[in-house]
């Protein structure tokens, strides 16, 4: 089992309708390919976690997500083997988070301080996934 976590910036601010369309396509693809995960979106900021077989996850990320013109500035934060899925019941959990939610998340992983953030990612990768899982449990994501 494998997980991949990345952040990026949307090329435009997306309406709920556009996000729902993206989710519908993603959920269908993910279900068909046994991918689970989570997508957080706020004001053009994107954080996504993907879980599944390594080849499937890397193919999706490197051949589709990285070439998707709806976002840019893609930064791969985590690409690791995992023992168990953290989001096993979600073909793609989603939450359009508020600025307060994002601040809560950034309180644990401050993405504005790249040097410090890189140290956290490199030293405690499983803690990052656990923190995001905890955040998602508390904030009632849409499944």
JORALIN-V222022 format. One record per pair of residues at least 24 apart in sequence whose ideal C-beta (glycine too) atoms are under 7 Angstrom apart, sorted by sequence separation. I is the first residue (numbers start at 0). GAP is how many residues later the second one is. D is the distance in Angstrom with one decimal. If there is no record, write none. Layout:
# JORALIN-V222022
I_GAP_D ; I_GAP_D
This chain:
# JORALIN-V222022
34_25_6.8 ; 45_25_5.9 ; 104_30_5.6 ; 12_31_5.6 ; 50_31_6.9 ; 103_31_6.9 ; 9_34_4.3 ; 50_34_4.7 ; 8_35_5.6 ; 50_35_6.9 ; 8_36_6.4 ; 9_36_6.2 ; 50_36_6.1 ; 8_37_7.0 ; 7_38_4.7 ; 48_38_6.6 ; 100_38_6.1 ; 6_39_6.4 ; 6_40_5.1 ; 5_42_5.9 ; 77_43_6.3 ; 85_43_5.3 ; 92_43_6.0 ; 4_44_5.0 ; 76_44_5.2 ; 94_44_5.7 ; 79_45_5.6 ; 2_46_6.4 ; 3_46_4.8 ; 94_46_4.5 ; 2_47_6.8 ; 77_47_5.1 ; 85_47_4.5 ; 93_47_5.9 ; 94_47_6.6 ; 2_48_5.0 ; 92_48_4.2 ; 93_48_4.9 ; 35_49_5.4 ; 37_49_5.3 ; 0_50_6.7 ; 1_50_6.5 ; 36_50_5.5 ; 77_50_6.3 ; 92_50_5.6 ; 1_51_6.5 ; 35_51_4.7 ; 1_52_3.9 ; 35_52_5.6 ; 37_52_6.6 ; 3_53_5.1 ; 36_53_6.7 ; 38_53_5.8 ; 89_53_5.2 ; 35_54_5.5 ; 41_54_6.7 ; 1_55_5.1 ; 35_55_6.4 ; 36_55_5.6 ; 37_55_4.3 ; 38_55_4.9 ; 39_55_5.8 ; 40_55_5.1 ; 41_55_4.6 ; 40_56_7.0 ; 3_57_5.5 ; 39_57_5.4 ; 41_57_6.8 ; 44_57_6.9 ; 10_58_6.6 ; 10_59_5.8 ; 9_60_6.5 ; 10_60_6.1 ; 30_60_4.5 ; 41_60_4.7 ; 9_61_5.2 ; 10_61_5.9 ; 29_61_4.3 ; 8_62_6.1 ; 29_62_5.5 ; 7_63_4.2 ; 8_63_5.9 ; 7_64_6.7 ; 8_64_4.5 ; 26_64_4.3 ; 7_65_5.5 ; 26_65_4.9 ; 7_66_4.4 ; 25_66_4.8 ; 5_68_5.7 ; 6_68_5.2 ; 5_69_6.2 ; 22_69_6.0 ; 5_70_5.0 ; 6_70_6.4 ; 5_71_5.9 ; 22_71_5.5 ; 3_72_6.9 ; 4_72_4.7 ; 4_73_3.9 ; 3_74_6.6 ; 2_75_6.5 ; 3_75_5.0 ; 2_77_5.9 ; 18_77_6.6 ; 1_79_5.8 ; 2_79_4.8 ; 0_80_6.9 ; 1_80_6.5 ; 48_80_6.7 ; 0_81_5.1 ; 0_82_7.0 ; 0_83_6.9 ; 48_83_6.1 ; 0_84_6.4 ; 37_94_6.6 ; 37_98_5.7 ; 37_103_6.9 ; 6_104_6.2 ; 4_123_6.7 ; 2_126_6.3
